[in-house]
Amino acid sequence: MKHGRRDAIPSEHAEAVQLMQLVRLHESRYPVLKRLFHVPNGGLRSKAAAGKLWAEGVRPGVPDYILPVRVGQMEYGDKFNGLAIELKRKKGGAASDDQTDWLEWLDDNGWRAVVCKGHERAWAVICEYLAIPNCLERAA
């Protein structure tokens, strides 16, 4: 069995699972976290399944996670309409042109839209966005 350097880096799936474990761990204290959802755009599918999803409206590049919660300081006019996260592995993996296009469009339309390398970064962004204090310490 080969154990190359790439094996030591968690897959994007593993990062996503770890992120959702953190989210679910904190949902009882911060119920707004229940509004975070994953958009299952990626993954290998048969041509028939991909065709069905396309017919239903799947769009390439839509970010992995959407948190449709408006936050910010109204008096300063810097309120965000929501948070969009494109989750990538810690090393390797880059946003595609379609993903970059979506993130830029969302950003231009009042969303906080970011690429996060690894679940720790994604969790930190979520905590910052929702102003959850010391969430990284409690998650450890």
N, C-alpha and C positions, 0 to 999 in steps of 0.2 A: 504494500500500500504506500502510495506516495504522500508525503506530507511536506508540500512546498510552502513557500512563503504566503502564497495566496490563500491557502487553507486557514492560516492564522487570522485572517481578516474576516470578521463576520459578514455574512451575505446581507443584502438589502432586506431580505425577508426576516433574517434574525434581528436586524436593527429595528424593523417595524414591530416585531413581536415584543421586544424589550421596551420600546416606547409605549406601546399600549398597556403593558404590565404596569408601568409607572403611572400612566393616566388612570387606569382602573384602581390602583392602590390609593389614589388621592380623590377619587370621585365623591366619596361620602362626605369629605370635608369641604370640597369645592365642586358642587353639583354642576356648575357650568361646564366642567370637563366632559360631561355626558354629551355635549353638543359637538365634540370633535369626532369627525368621521373620516374614514378612508375611502378614496375613490379607486375602485379596482380596475384601472385602465391597463395596467401592464400585465405581463405574464404571457407564457406561450399558450396558444389555443389552436384548435383545429380551424381550418378555413371556414367551416360551417358556423362554428361558435363565434368566430370573429365577425363574420358577415351578419349574424343576428344582432350582435352588440352594436355594430356600426349602424344597422337599420334602426335600432332603438335610440341612437343618438350619442354613442360614445365618441368623444373627441380626443384626438391625440394630443398629449402634452399637458392635460389637466393635472394640476398638482396632486400629490399623493394624499395629503391631509387638508381638510377644510374645517375651520372653526368659525362658523357664521355668527360671531358675537362682536357687537360694536363696542369698542372701548376707547378711552382717551380723555383728554381734558378739553371740554367744550369751550372754556374761556379762551383757550389758545388756538382753537380751530384745528387741532391736530388729532382729531378723532379718526380711528380706523374703522372701516366697515366690517372687517373680518381678517382672519389670519389664514394664509395658504402656505403650506410647507411641501417642498419637494425633497423627499428623504433619499439620501445616497449613502453608500458604504463610506466608512471613515477614510479609506484609501481606494483610489480608483473610482470609476463612475463619474460621469459629468452630465450636466443637464443637456438634453437634446435641444435642437433649434426650436421644436414645437413647445417644449417645456419652458424655455427661456422666453418665448413669445407670450405664453400664458402668464408667466410671472411678471413680465413687464407690463402687460395689459392690466392685470389686477392691481399692480402698484400704481399705475397711472389713474386707476379708478378708485383710489382710496383704501386699498387693502394693504396690509403688511404681507408681503410675498417674498419668501426666502428659500434658498437651497440650504439644507442642513446636512453636513457630513457626520453621520452617526446619530444614534438615539439620544446620547447625552446632550448634544448641541440642540437637537429638536426640542427636548424637554426644557432646556434652559430658555429657548425662545418662547415656548408656551408659557412658562412661568413668568418671564418678563412681560409678555403681552398681557397676561391676566393679573399682573402685579401680585403674584403669589409669593409671599416672603419666605426666604430660607428653604425653598422646596428642594434644592439640590442636596442640602444637608440631611433632610428627612428621608430622601430617596436612597441614601447610601446604606 
